[in-house]
Amino acid sequence: MRSWFAVLVVAACEREVAKPKPTPTPTPTPVVSVTPDAGTPVTRALRSKELFDRPDLIGKEVDVEMYEKMLDSKHSSVANPGELDVEVVDVGGSRLEIAWADHKPLKMSDIEIPVRVHATLRKGRGLRLEATKIEHFPFPPPVKIDKPSDILTDPKKFSGTLVTFEADWFVGFEASYIDKLIWMDGMPGLKEICAPPPPKDDQRFSRSFRVRVIGLAYTAGQYGHRNRSNGLILAREIAYLDPKRPDCR
């Protein structure tokens, strides 16, 4: 006589055999990313400098992320009244201007850097953005680097990238160097934390600070006094570090 255990095992095996086999999951088709070149429709926001490399976009609508200083006719000799001159880095003497497409005046106070602009790209004295939409967006998280000169180890990667670091900043007559190599200037709306008091008479021409910086890196070369620096940091935040002050460390 077969035991109940044997009967249960056989029954279980029969039920197992009777189960339908699961349908195999199809292998997904790999997605190939394509880097756009000239003539390829743009599906992402460009940076201001990229506009100068895309003559195929003249007369077309574009989205542009802009971090640059923009000056009106009171602050720039090349800006038209009611329009702004965009101070684009690394384009030499080429110009970029921005205006509202409906011709209403565009003021410096309308701009809070950075901004995302939807506009038609035109050819003018240089390039011209005729905007239908300008909106502020938050800065992206900065990339931490060990020292400012790290931006020169991979110029293409770091150009236009927001970075953060600690360094010694030497400020003097026709000088603004971090770690003696990289020129530093300020962005519009520069935020200073624990800023020191104004210099005394004997400190007017040279001072040195330990600082923590968040800023945009540029790497094309010929920056600063007499174009001697190969790298540039446009700072959006400078924190002056003072070990004697707990709130400034």
TIDRENMAR-319289 format. One line per 10 residues: number of its first residue (from 1); for each residue x, y, z of N, C-alpha, C. Coordinates in nm, 2 decimals. Layout:
BEGIN
NUM = X Y Z X Y Z X Y Z | ...
END
This chain:
BEGIN
1 = 0.09 -0.12 0.00 0.00 0.00 0.00 0.09 0.12 0.00 | 0.05 0.21 -0.08 0.13 0.34 -0.09 0.10 0.42 0.03 | 0.20 0.48 0.08 0.18 0.57 0.20 0.12 0.70 0.16 | 0.06 0.77 0.26 0.00 0.90 0.23 0.11 1.00 0.19 | 0.23 0.99 0.24 0.34 1.08 0.20 0.37 1.06 0.05 | 0.38 0.93 0.01 0.41 0.91 -0.13 0.30 0.96 -0.22 | 0.17 0.94 -0.18 0.06 0.99 -0.26 0.07 1.14 -0.27 | 0.10 1.21 -0.16 0.11 1.36 -0.16 0.22 1.41 -0.25 | 0.34 1.34 -0.25 0.45 1.37 -0.33 0.42 1.36 -0.48 | 0.35 1.25 -0.51 0.31 1.22 -0.65 0.22 1.33 -0.70
11 = 0.12 1.36 -0.61 0.02 1.46 -0.65 0.08 1.60 -0.67 | 0.17 1.63 -0.58 0.24 1.76 -0.59 0.32 1.76 -0.72 | 0.39 1.65 -0.75 0.46 1.65 -0.88 0.37 1.67 -1.00 | 0.25 1.60 -0.99 0.16 1.61 -1.11 0.11 1.75 -1.12 | 0.08 1.82 -1.00 0.04 1.96 -1.01 0.15 2.05 -1.07 | 0.28 2.02 -1.03 0.39 2.10 -1.08 0.41 2.08 -1.23 | 0.39 1.96 -1.28 0.40 1.94 -1.42 0.29 2.01 -1.49 | 0.17 2.01 -1.43 0.06 2.07 -1.50 0.07 2.22 -1.51 | 0.16 2.29 -1.43 0.17 2.43 -1.44 0.21 2.48 -1.57 | 0.15 2.59 -1.63 0.20 2.64 -1.76 0.33 2.71 -1.74
21 = 0.42 2.70 -1.84 0.55 2.77 -1.83 0.53 2.92 -1.85 | 0.60 3.00 -1.77 0.59 3.14 -1.78 0.65 3.19 -1.91 | 0.58 3.29 -1.96 0.63 3.35 -2.09 0.76 3.43 -2.07 | 0.86 3.40 -2.14 0.99 3.47 -2.12 0.98 3.62 -2.15 | 1.05 3.70 -2.06 1.05 3.84 -2.08 1.14 3.88 -2.20 | 1.09 3.96 -2.29 1.17 3.99 -2.41 1.29 4.08 -2.37 | 1.40 4.06 -2.44 1.52 4.15 -2.41 1.49 4.29 -2.47 | 1.50 4.39 -2.38 1.48 4.53 -2.43 1.57 4.57 -2.53 | 1.52 4.65 -2.63 1.61 4.71 -2.73 1.70 4.82 -2.67 | 1.83 4.81 -2.69 1.91 4.92 -2.63 1.88 5.05 -2.69
31 = 1.89 5.16 -2.60 1.87 5.29 -2.65 2.00 5.36 -2.68 | 2.02 5.41 -2.80 2.14 5.47 -2.84 2.13 5.62 -2.84 | 2.21 5.69 -2.76 2.21 5.83 -2.75 2.29 5.89 -2.87 | 2.24 6.00 -2.93 2.30 6.06 -3.04 2.34 6.20 -3.01 | 2.47 6.24 -3.03 2.51 6.37 -3.00 2.48 6.46 -3.12 | 2.40 6.57 -3.10 2.36 6.65 -3.22 2.48 6.72 -3.27 | 2.48 6.74 -3.41 2.58 6.82 -3.47 2.51 6.93 -3.55 | 2.58 7.01 -3.62 2.52 7.12 -3.70 2.41 7.06 -3.79 | 2.30 7.12 -3.79 2.19 7.07 -3.88 2.09 6.98 -3.81 | 2.13 6.93 -3.69 2.04 6.84 -3.61 1.95 6.93 -3.52
41 = 1.82 6.90 -3.52 1.73 6.98 -3.44 1.77 6.97 -3.29 | 1.76 7.09 -3.22 1.80 7.09 -3.08 1.69 7.06 -2.99 | 1.71 6.96 -2.90 1.60 6.92 -2.81 1.64 6.95 -2.67 | 1.75 7.02 -2.64 1.78 7.06 -2.51 1.82 7.20 -2.50 | 1.82 7.26 -2.38 1.86 7.40 -2.37 2.01 7.42 -2.40 | 2.04 7.51 -2.48 2.18 7.54 -2.51 2.24 7.64 -2.41 | 2.37 7.65 -2.41 2.44 7.76 -2.34 2.47 7.87 -2.43 | 2.48 7.99 -2.38 2.50 8.11 -2.47 2.61 8.09 -2.57 | 2.73 8.04 -2.52 2.84 8.03 -2.61 2.82 7.93 -2.73 | 2.73 7.83 -2.71 2.70 7.74 -2.81 2.63 7.80 -2.93
51 = 2.56 7.91 -2.91 2.49 7.98 -3.02 2.58 8.02 -3.13 | 2.70 8.06 -3.09 2.80 8.10 -3.19 2.85 7.99 -3.28 | 2.83 7.87 -3.24 2.88 7.75 -3.32 2.76 7.69 -3.40 | 2.64 7.75 -3.40 2.53 7.69 -3.46 2.46 7.79 -3.56 | 2.53 7.83 -3.67 2.46 7.92 -3.77 2.34 7.86 -3.83 | 2.32 7.73 -3.82 2.20 7.67 -3.87 2.07 7.70 -3.79 | 2.09 7.76 -3.67 1.98 7.80 -3.59 1.93 7.94 -3.61 | 1.99 8.01 -3.70 1.94 8.15 -3.73 1.80 8.14 -3.78 | 1.71 8.22 -3.72 1.57 8.22 -3.77 1.49 8.12 -3.70 | 1.55 8.04 -3.61 1.47 7.93 -3.54 1.45 7.96 -3.39
61 = 1.35 7.90 -3.33 1.33 7.91 -3.19 1.43 7.82 -3.11 | 1.48 7.88 -3.01 1.58 7.80 -2.93 1.55 7.83 -2.78 | 1.60 7.73 -2.70 1.59 7.75 -2.55 1.74 7.76 -2.50 | 1.77 7.86 -2.42 1.90 7.89 -2.38 1.91 7.91 -2.23 | 2.01 7.85 -2.17 2.03 7.87 -2.03 2.15 7.98 -2.02 | 2.12 8.09 -1.95 2.21 8.20 -1.95 2.26 8.23 -1.81 | 2.39 8.24 -1.79 2.45 8.27 -1.66 2.52 8.40 -1.66 | 2.53 8.47 -1.77 2.61 8.58 -1.80 2.56 8.71 -1.74 | 2.65 8.81 -1.72 2.61 8.94 -1.69 2.54 9.00 -1.81 | 2.43 9.08 -1.79 2.36 9.15 -1.90 2.34 9.29 -1.86
71 = 2.39 9.38 -1.95 2.40 9.52 -1.93 2.31 9.60 -2.02 | 2.25 9.71 -1.97 2.16 9.80 -2.05 2.25 9.91 -2.10 | 2.18 10.00 -2.18 2.26 10.11 -2.24 2.32 10.21 -2.15 | 2.28 10.21 -2.02 2.35 10.29 -1.92 2.48 10.23 -1.87 | 2.49 10.10 -1.89 2.61 10.03 -1.84 2.70 9.97 -1.95 | 2.65 9.98 -2.07 2.73 9.92 -2.18 2.71 10.02 -2.30 | 2.82 10.05 -2.37 2.82 10.14 -2.48 2.77 10.07 -2.61 | 2.75 9.94 -2.61 2.71 9.87 -2.73 2.56 9.82 -2.72 | 2.50 9.84 -2.60 2.36 9.80 -2.58 2.26 9.91 -2.64 | 2.16 9.86 -2.71 2.06 9.95 -2.76 1.96 9.98 -2.64
81 = 1.90 10.10 -2.64 1.80 10.13 -2.54 1.68 10.03 -2.54 | 1.65 9.98 -2.42 1.54 9.88 -2.41 1.59 9.74 -2.43 | 1.72 9.72 -2.46 1.77 9.59 -2.48 1.89 9.57 -2.39 | 1.94 9.44 -2.38 2.06 9.41 -2.30 2.17 9.35 -2.38 | 2.29 9.39 -2.34 2.41 9.33 -2.40 2.46 9.22 -2.31 | 2.47 9.10 -2.37 2.51 8.98 -2.29 2.66 8.96 -2.29 | 2.73 8.96 -2.17 2.87 8.94 -2.17 2.91 8.80 -2.17 | 2.92 8.74 -2.29 2.95 8.60 -2.31 3.10 8.58 -2.30 | 3.14 8.48 -2.22 3.29 8.45 -2.21 3.33 8.36 -2.32 | 3.45 8.38 -2.36 3.52 8.29 -2.46 3.47 8.30 -2.60
91 = 3.42 8.42 -2.64 3.37 8.44 -2.78 3.44 8.56 -2.85 | 3.55 8.60 -2.78 3.63 8.72 -2.84 3.54 8.84 -2.85 | 3.55 8.91 -2.96 3.47 9.03 -2.98 3.33 9.01 -3.03 | 3.29 8.89 -3.04 3.15 8.86 -3.09 3.05 8.91 -2.99 | 2.93 8.95 -3.03 2.83 9.01 -2.94 2.71 8.93 -2.94 | 2.64 8.93 -2.83 2.51 8.87 -2.82 2.42 8.97 -2.75 | 2.30 9.00 -2.81 2.21 9.09 -2.74 2.08 9.02 -2.73 | 2.00 9.07 -2.63 1.87 9.00 -2.60 1.76 9.11 -2.58 | 1.65 9.09 -2.64 1.54 9.18 -2.64 1.41 9.11 -2.63 | 1.30 9.17 -2.59 1.17 9.11 -2.60 1.12 9.11 -2.74
101 = 1.06 9.00 -2.79 1.01 8.99 -2.92 0.90 9.09 -2.95 | 0.82 9.13 -2.85 0.72 9.23 -2.88 0.76 9.37 -2.86 | 0.89 9.39 -2.85 0.96 9.53 -2.85 0.93 9.61 -2.72 | 0.88 9.55 -2.62 0.87 9.62 -2.49 1.01 9.63 -2.43 | 1.04 9.73 -2.35 1.17 9.74 -2.29 1.21 9.63 -2.20 | 1.33 9.58 -2.22 1.39 9.48 -2.13 1.49 9.54 -2.04 | 1.47 9.53 -1.90 1.55 9.60 -1.81 1.64 9.50 -1.73 | 1.75 9.55 -1.68 1.84 9.47 -1.60 1.77 9.41 -1.48 | 1.68 9.49 -1.43 1.60 9.44 -1.31 1.51 9.32 -1.34 | 1.48 9.30 -1.47 1.40 9.19 -1.51 1.47 9.06 -1.51
111 = 1.61 9.06 -1.49 1.69 8.94 -1.50 1.75 8.91 -1.36 | 1.72 8.78 -1.32 1.79 8.72 -1.20 1.86 8.60 -1.25 | 1.99 8.61 -1.26 2.08 8.50 -1.31 2.07 8.38 -1.21 | 2.06 8.26 -1.27 2.06 8.23 -1.41 1.91 8.23 -1.47 | 1.90 8.24 -1.60 1.77 8.24 -1.66 1.76 8.15 -1.77 | 1.64 8.09 -1.80 1.62 8.01 -1.92 1.53 8.09 -2.01 | 1.58 8.11 -2.13 1.52 8.20 -2.23 1.47 8.12 -2.35 | 1.34 8.14 -2.39 1.29 8.09 -2.51 1.28 8.21 -2.61 | 1.35 8.19 -2.72 1.36 8.30 -2.81 1.38 8.26 -2.95 | 1.37 8.35 -3.05 1.41 8.33 -3.19 1.55 8.39 -3.20
121 = 1.64 8.31 -3.26 1.78 8.36 -3.28 1.79 8.43 -3.41 | 1.83 8.55 -3.41 1.85 8.64 -3.52 1.99 8.68 -3.54 | 2.02 8.73 -3.66 2.15 8.78 -3.69 2.14 8.93 -3.69 | 2.22 9.00 -3.61 2.22 9.14 -3.60 2.37 9.19 -3.61 | 2.41 9.28 -3.52 2.55 9.32 -3.51 2.63 9.20 -3.48 | 2.58 9.11 -3.41 2.64 8.98 -3.38 2.52 8.88 -3.38 | 2.49 8.82 -3.27 2.37 8.74 -3.25 2.27 8.81 -3.17 | 2.14 8.78 -3.19 2.03 8.85 -3.12 1.93 8.75 -3.08 | 1.89 8.75 -2.96 1.78 8.67 -2.91 1.65 8.76 -2.89 | 1.55 8.72 -2.97 1.42 8.79 -2.95 1.33 8.70 -2.87
131 = 1.32 8.73 -2.74 1.26 8.64 -2.64 1.11 8.66 -2.63 | 1.05 8.54 -2.61 0.90 8.54 -2.57 0.89 8.49 -2.43 | 0.99 8.44 -2.37 0.98 8.39 -2.23 1.12 8.40 -2.17 | 1.12 8.45 -2.05 1.25 8.46 -1.97 1.21 8.42 -1.82 | 1.27 8.32 -1.77 1.24 8.27 -1.64 1.36 8.23 -1.56 | 1.36 8.27 -1.43 1.48 8.23 -1.35 1.47 8.08 -1.31 | 1.58 8.02 -1.29 1.59 7.88 -1.24 1.70 7.87 -1.14 | 1.70 7.78 -1.05 1.80 7.77 -0.95 1.93 7.72 -1.01 | 2.04 7.76 -0.95 2.17 7.70 -0.99 2.18 7.55 -0.96 | 2.25 7.48 -1.05 2.27 7.34 -1.03 2.37 7.32 -0.91
141 = 2.37 7.20 -0.85 2.47 7.17 -0.75 2.61 7.18 -0.80 | 2.70 7.24 -0.73 2.84 7.26 -0.78 2.92 7.12 -0.77 | 3.02 7.11 -0.86 3.11 7.00 -0.85 3.23 7.03 -0.76 | 3.25 6.95 -0.66 3.36 6.98 -0.57 3.50 6.94 -0.63 | 3.59 7.03 -0.63 3.73 7.00 -0.68 3.83 7.03 -0.57 | 3.94 6.97 -0.57 4.04 6.99 -0.47 4.11 7.13 -0.47 | 4.14 7.18 -0.59 4.20 7.31 -0.60 4.16 7.37 -0.73 | 4.17 7.50 -0.74 4.12 7.57 -0.86 4.18 7.52 -0.99 | 4.31 7.49 -0.99 4.38 7.45 -1.11 4.33 7.32 -1.17 | 4.25 7.25 -1.09 4.19 7.12 -1.14 4.11 7.14 -1.27
151 = 4.06 7.26 -1.28 3.98 7.29 -1.40 4.06 7.28 -1.53 | 4.19 7.30 -1.52 4.28 7.29 -1.64 4.32 7.15 -1.67 | 4.29 7.05 -1.59 4.33 6.91 -1.62 4.23 6.85 -1.72 | 4.11 6.91 -1.73 4.02 6.86 -1.84 3.94 6.98 -1.88 | 4.00 7.07 -1.96 3.93 7.20 -2.00 3.79 7.19 -2.06 | 3.78 7.09 -2.14 3.65 7.07 -2.21 3.54 7.04 -2.11 | 3.57 6.95 -2.01 3.48 6.90 -1.91 3.44 7.02 -1.82 | 3.53 7.10 -1.78 3.50 7.20 -1.67 3.46 7.33 -1.73 | 3.48 7.36 -1.85 3.44 7.49 -1.91 3.28 7.51 -1.89 | 3.24 7.61 -1.82 3.10 7.64 -1.80 3.04 7.56 -1.69
161 = 3.12 7.49 -1.61 3.07 7.40 -1.50 3.08 7.48 -1.37 | 2.97 7.47 -1.29 2.97 7.53 -1.16 3.06 7.44 -1.06 | 3.16 7.50 -1.00 3.25 7.42 -0.91 3.26 7.49 -0.78 | 3.31 7.41 -0.68 3.33 7.46 -0.54 3.46 7.41 -0.49 | 3.53 7.50 -0.41 3.67 7.46 -0.36 3.70 7.56 -0.25 | 3.81 7.53 -0.18 3.88 7.62 -0.09 4.01 7.65 -0.14 | 4.05 7.78 -0.13 4.18 7.82 -0.18 4.22 7.95 -0.12 | 4.35 7.99 -0.14 4.40 8.12 -0.10 4.37 8.22 -0.22 | 4.32 8.33 -0.18 4.28 8.44 -0.28 4.37 8.56 -0.26 | 4.45 8.59 -0.36 4.54 8.71 -0.35 4.47 8.82 -0.43
171 = 4.44 8.93 -0.36 4.38 9.05 -0.42 4.47 9.17 -0.41 | 4.50 9.23 -0.52 4.59 9.35 -0.52 4.57 9.43 -0.64 | 4.67 9.52 -0.66 4.66 9.61 -0.78 4.67 9.53 -0.90 | 4.57 9.53 -0.99 4.56 9.46 -1.11 4.58 9.31 -1.09 | 4.53 9.26 -0.97 4.55 9.12 -0.94 4.43 9.06 -0.87 | 4.39 8.94 -0.90 4.28 8.87 -0.83 4.30 8.72 -0.86 | 4.40 8.66 -0.80 4.44 8.52 -0.83 4.40 8.43 -0.71 | 4.35 8.31 -0.75 4.33 8.21 -0.65 4.44 8.10 -0.67 | 4.51 8.07 -0.56 4.63 7.98 -0.57 4.73 8.02 -0.68 | 4.74 8.15 -0.70 4.84 8.21 -0.79 4.83 8.17 -0.93
181 = 4.72 8.10 -0.97 4.72 8.05 -1.11 4.59 8.09 -1.18 | 4.48 8.10 -1.11 4.35 8.12 -1.18 4.29 8.25 -1.14 | 4.25 8.33 -1.24 4.19 8.46 -1.22 4.05 8.44 -1.17 | 4.01 8.53 -1.07 3.87 8.52 -1.02 3.80 8.66 -1.02 | 3.68 8.65 -1.07 3.59 8.77 -1.07 3.46 8.73 -1.02 | 3.37 8.83 -1.00 3.24 8.80 -0.94 3.13 8.80 -1.05 | 3.03 8.72 -1.03 2.91 8.72 -1.11 2.81 8.83 -1.06 | 2.71 8.86 -1.14 2.60 8.95 -1.09 2.54 8.89 -0.97 | 2.51 8.97 -0.87 2.45 8.92 -0.75 2.54 8.84 -0.66 | 2.67 8.86 -0.67 2.77 8.79 -0.59 2.73 8.79 -0.44
191 = 2.73 8.68 -0.38 2.70 8.67 -0.23 2.83 8.65 -0.16 | 2.86 8.74 -0.06 2.98 8.73 0.02 2.94 8.70 0.17 | 3.01 8.60 0.23 2.98 8.55 0.36 3.10 8.58 0.45 | 3.07 8.65 0.56 3.18 8.69 0.66 3.28 8.78 0.59 | 3.23 8.87 0.51 3.32 8.96 0.44 3.41 9.04 0.54 | 3.53 9.06 0.51 3.62 9.14 0.60 3.59 9.29 0.59 | 3.63 9.37 0.69 3.61 9.51 0.68 3.69 9.57 0.57 | 3.66 9.69 0.53 3.73 9.76 0.42 3.88 9.77 0.45 | 3.97 9.76 0.35 4.11 9.77 0.38 4.16 9.90 0.43 | 4.26 9.89 0.51 4.33 10.02 0.56 4.42 10.07 0.45
201 = 4.47 10.19 0.47 4.55 10.25 0.36 4.67 10.17 0.32 | 4.73 10.10 0.42 4.85 10.02 0.38 4.81 9.88 0.33 | 4.68 9.85 0.32 4.64 9.72 0.26 4.57 9.74 0.13 | 4.57 9.86 0.07 4.49 9.88 -0.05 4.54 9.80 -0.17 | 4.67 9.77 -0.17 4.72 9.71 -0.29 4.75 9.56 -0.28 | 4.74 9.50 -0.17 4.76 9.36 -0.16 4.70 9.30 -0.03 | 4.61 9.21 -0.05 4.55 9.14 0.06 4.53 8.99 0.02 | 4.54 8.90 0.12 4.52 8.76 0.10 4.42 8.70 0.19 | 4.33 8.61 0.14 4.23 8.55 0.22 4.22 8.41 0.19 | 4.18 8.33 0.29 4.14 8.19 0.27 3.99 8.19 0.25
211 = 3.95 8.14 0.13 3.81 8.15 0.09 3.75 8.01 0.05 | 3.62 8.00 0.06 3.55 7.89 0.00 3.46 7.95 -0.11 | 3.47 7.90 -0.23 3.41 7.96 -0.34 3.32 7.87 -0.42 | 3.21 7.92 -0.46 3.12 7.85 -0.56 3.12 7.94 -0.68 | 3.15 7.89 -0.80 3.16 7.97 -0.92 3.17 7.89 -1.05 | 3.15 7.96 -1.16 3.15 7.90 -1.29 3.30 7.90 -1.34 | 3.34 7.79 -1.39 3.48 7.78 -1.44 3.48 7.80 -1.59 | 3.59 7.86 -1.64 3.61 7.88 -1.78 3.76 7.85 -1.81 | 3.79 7.79 -1.93 3.92 7.73 -1.95 3.98 7.76 -2.08 | 3.93 7.85 -2.16 3.98 7.88 -2.29 4.11 7.96 -2.29
221 = 4.14 8.02 -2.18 4.27 8.10 -2.16 4.26 8.24 -2.19 | 4.37 8.32 -2.16 4.38 8.46 -2.18 4.28 8.54 -2.09 | 4.28 8.51 -1.96 4.19 8.58 -1.87 4.27 8.68 -1.78 | 4.20 8.77 -1.72 4.27 8.86 -1.62 4.36 8.96 -1.68 | 4.44 9.02 -1.59 4.53 9.12 -1.62 4.63 9.08 -1.73 | 4.64 9.15 -1.84 4.72 9.12 -1.96 4.70 8.97 -2.01 | 4.58 8.92 -1.99 4.54 8.79 -2.04 4.64 8.68 -2.00 | 4.69 8.68 -1.88 4.80 8.59 -1.84 4.75 8.46 -1.78 | 4.62 8.45 -1.74 4.58 8.33 -1.68 4.51 8.24 -1.78 | 4.53 8.11 -1.76 4.46 8.01 -1.85 4.33 7.97 -1.80
231 = 4.29 8.01 -1.67 4.16 7.97 -1.62 4.09 8.09 -1.55 | 3.96 8.08 -1.54 3.88 8.19 -1.48 3.77 8.12 -1.40 | 3.75 8.18 -1.28 3.63 8.15 -1.20 3.55 8.27 -1.18 | 3.42 8.27 -1.23 3.33 8.37 -1.20 3.25 8.33 -1.08 | 3.28 8.39 -0.96 3.22 8.35 -0.84 3.08 8.40 -0.82 | 2.99 8.31 -0.77 2.86 8.35 -0.73 2.85 8.35 -0.58 | 2.94 8.29 -0.51 2.95 8.29 -0.36 3.09 8.28 -0.31 | 3.13 8.37 -0.22 3.26 8.37 -0.16 3.24 8.38 -0.01 | 3.29 8.27 0.06 3.29 8.27 0.21 3.43 8.29 0.26 | 3.45 8.39 0.34 3.58 8.42 0.39 3.60 8.34 0.52
241 = 3.70 8.25 0.52 3.72 8.16 0.63 3.81 8.22 0.74 | 3.76 8.21 0.86 3.84 8.27 0.97 3.83 8.17 1.09 | 3.94 8.10 1.12 3.94 8.00 1.23 3.90 8.06 1.36 | 3.92 8.19 1.38 3.88 8.26 1.51 3.73 8.29 1.52 | 3.66 8.27 1.41 3.52 8.29 1.41 3.44 8.16 1.38 | 3.37 8.11 1.48 3.30 7.98 1.45 3.20 7.98 1.34 | 3.14 8.10 1.31 3.05 8.11 1.20 3.11 8.14 1.07 | 3.24 8.14 1.06 3.32 8.17 0.94 3.42 8.06 0.91 | 3.38 7.94 0.93 3.48 7.83 0.91 3.43 7.74 0.79
END
